[in-house]
Amino acid sequence: MNSTRGVFSNLFGARDSSTCEVCGNHYDKCLKIRIDGKLHVFDCFECAIHALAPACAHCGCRIIGHGMEANGNFFCCAYCATQFGVEGFQDRMKLGLNDEERRTE
């Protein structure tokens, strides 16, 4: 697999509609995703996630779920957010607790 093929074809616009812009694989069932008017072509979800999903500002992992955002930064979890000084995020909350009960846990 030539990892630069997708990069160069993307830079110079030579990509066709069945070539993944990340890995360069030519595939007849590519995913086509349009964002802000720009068409992106991928051979699998893995390549689409690699190219389009935001990265956690602390650990760098790709955020494919809801994630968290504060001060223009994206985080995969509350722990990573706290490493940037962001307080108040929780990864999980018990259902049925009111705000006072959550503070005393």
C-alpha positions in Angstrom: 0.0 0.0 0.0 1.4 3.4 -1.0 0.5 5.8 1.9 1.5 8.9 -0.1 -0.8 8.1 -3.1 -3.9 9.5 -1.4 -2.1 12.6 -0.1 -0.7 13.5 -3.5 -3.8 12.8 -5.4 -5.7 14.9 -2.8 -3.2 17.8 -3.1 -3.3 17.9 -6.9 -6.9 17.0 -7.4 -6.1 13.9 -9.5 -8.2 11.6 -7.3 -11.1 9.8 -9.0 -14.4 9.0 -7.3 -13.3 5.5 -6.3 -9.9 6.1 -4.8 -9.6 6.6 -1.0 -8.0 10.0 -0.1 -6.3 8.5 2.9 -4.8 5.2 1.8 -5.0 5.5 -2.0 -6.9 2.2 -2.3 -9.0 2.0 -5.5 -12.3 0.5 -4.5 -15.6 0.3 -6.3 -17.8 0.8 -3.2 -16.2 3.9 -1.7 -17.9 6.1 0.9 -18.5 9.7 -0.3 -18.9 12.3 2.3 -19.5 16.0 1.5 -18.5 18.6 4.1 -18.9 22.3 3.5 -19.2 21.6 -0.2 -16.0 19.5 -0.4 -16.3 15.9 -1.4 -14.3 13.4 0.5 -13.8 9.8 -0.7 -12.9 6.8 1.5 -12.7 3.1 1.1 -13.8 2.4 4.7 -15.0 4.0 7.9 -11.5 3.6 9.4 -10.0 6.0 6.8 -13.0 8.4 7.1 -12.5 8.5 10.9 -8.7 9.0 10.5 -9.3 12.0 8.1 -12.4 13.6 9.6 -12.9 12.9 13.3 -11.4 15.4 15.7 -8.5 14.4 17.8 -8.4 14.7 21.6 -6.3 17.7 22.6 -4.7 15.7 25.4 -4.1 12.2 24.2 -4.6 12.5 20.5 -7.0 9.7 20.0 -9.7 10.2 17.4 -13.1 11.0 18.9 -15.8 8.9 17.2 -18.4 9.3 19.9 -19.9 12.5 21.4 -16.7 13.7 23.1 -16.4 16.9 24.9 -15.6 20.4 23.8 -14.3 23.4 25.8 -12.4 26.6 24.8 -12.1 25.4 21.2 -10.5 22.1 22.2 -12.0 18.6 21.8 -11.6 15.9 24.4 -12.4 12.2 24.4 -13.2 12.0 28.1 -13.4 14.1 31.3 -9.9 13.0 32.5 -8.3 14.4 29.3 -10.3 17.7 29.8 -9.0 18.0 33.3 -5.4 17.7 32.1 -6.1 21.0 30.2 -7.6 22.6 33.2 -11.2 22.1 32.2 -13.4 21.3 35.2 -17.0 20.1 35.4 -17.1 17.4 32.8 -18.2 13.9 33.9 -17.8 10.8 31.8 -20.8 9.0 33.5 -23.6 10.1 35.8 -25.9 7.9 37.7 -29.5 8.2 36.6 -32.0 9.6 39.0 -29.7 11.7 41.1 -30.3 15.4 41.5 -27.4 17.9 41.3 -26.9 18.0 45.1 -26.7 14.2 45.3 -24.1 14.2 42.5 -21.9 16.7 44.3 -21.8 14.5 47.5 -20.8 11.3 45.8 
